[in-house]
Amino acid sequence: MLTVEKFIQGLPYEQQAAMYKLRELVLKAEPAIVETVKWNTPVYSRGKNLVSLVPQKTHVMIQFWGGAALAEKFPLLLQDPKCEATDMRHIKVSYRGRPNYKMIAALLTDALKAAK
């Protein structure tokens, strides 16, 4: 079984730092969350899927199941028009630059709290 740790280790070097940092923020926001690899991406759940970290070529897409409920407080959450899940929202975190990890941590905390 592929673990999230092994999944991240298999990514290109420039993607690993962002993935490890985002993983750390998810686990800090909800220490009891279950971490698995589904659909070839890290998925975090607690009885249902809550958050996934989807590495792309230039960024990590953080997907939030039920993210539509957070869109007013966090207007940077985007809806993918191609996505069938109408309540899913996401943000993109670039591998370059200085992501606002404080805001991302607040968003993760609110998302995981709202899912309880």
N, C-alpha and C positions, 0 to 999 in steps of 0.2 A: 504494500500500500504506500502510495506516495504521500509523504508528509509535507506540510507547508514549508518547513525548513529546507527540505530537499528540493522542493519546487523553486524556491527563491535562489538556492545555490546554483540551479541549472539555468538561471537567467543570465543575459549579458551583464557584465560587471557594472555598467553605468545604470542599470535598472535596480540592482540589488540594494543599494543604500536607501533609496526611496521606499522600496517594498519593506525592508526591515524596519524603517522608521514608522511607516503606516501600520504595520503589524503590531509594533510596540504600542502605538496609540490605541488601537482596537482592544488589545489585551489589558491595557491599563484602565480603559473606560469600563470594561466588563470582564473581570478576572475569571468568571465562571462560564464564559462563552465557549462554545465548541468550535474548534478550528479544523476544517477539512479542505480537501481539494476536490472540487466538483467543476465540471465543464472546463477542465484545465485551468482553473483559477482558484485562489484561496477564497473560501466562503466561511463566514462566521455566523453561527446560528445558536438559538436557544429554543428548541422545539420547532422553530421555523427559520428559514433563511432571513438574515437581518442585513448583513453587509458583505460585499465582496470587493476584492482588490484585483482589478483587471489590468495587467501590464500591457501597454501598447508601445509602439515604436518610440514616441516622444514623451509619453506621460503615463501615469497610472490613473485609471478611471476607478473612483470609489463609487460603487453602486449601493444605493440604499433602498431595500424593499420597504415600502410604506413611506418613502421619502416625500411624497406629495403633501403629507401632513406637516412637514417641516419647511416647505417652500416659502411660506410667508416670513418666517423668522430668518431663514437663510436663502435669500433670493438668488444666490449664485448656483443653487441646485438646478440642474437642467433636466428636461425630459427628452429622451431620445424618441423622435417620431417613428422610428423603425421598431421600437421595442413594444412587444405585445402587452407587457405588464404596465398598465396605465398609472399605477401608484408608485412605480419605481422612478427615482431621480438619481442623478450622479453629479460628481464634480471631477474635474481633471486636475491632476497634480503633475506639473512638469518636472522632468528629471534635471532640468537646468534652472538656474535662478534660485530664489529663496522662498520656498512655499511657506504660507502662513500656517505653521503647524499648531499654533495656539488656537486659531479659529477652527482648524480641522478637528482638534481634540474636543472643542466645545460642541461641534456638530455631531461627532461620534457619541459623546456623552448624552446629548439630547435625544439622538436617534435610538440609542439602546435603552434609555430610560422610558421613552415613549412606547417601546415595544413590550414592556413588562405587563 
